[in-house]
Amino acid sequence: MNQAHHRMTELFQQLGLPSEDAEIHEFLSKHRPLPAEKTLAEAEFWTASQASFIREALMLDSDWTGIVDQLNEALRASQ
């Protein structure tokens, strides 16, 4: 695994989403909690390319894996 560490703002930029702290907080508030039976990539709010990026980041254990995991955890939290 590549040891680069990405920040949440960088992940949101990579996904083509607004990436200011307040915008990330708003996104998380709007889309949580993600149902336990769905994988992160299966969430309805992703575009096909966003879902593909998330799946590939996790499958390839890329340098994005850690921050994608953090996003997954943040979306599963009730608040």
Secondary structure by P-SEA (a helix, b strand, c coil): cccccccaaaaaaaacccccaaaaaaaaaacccccccccccccccccaaaaaaaaaaaaacccaaaaaaaaaaaaaccc
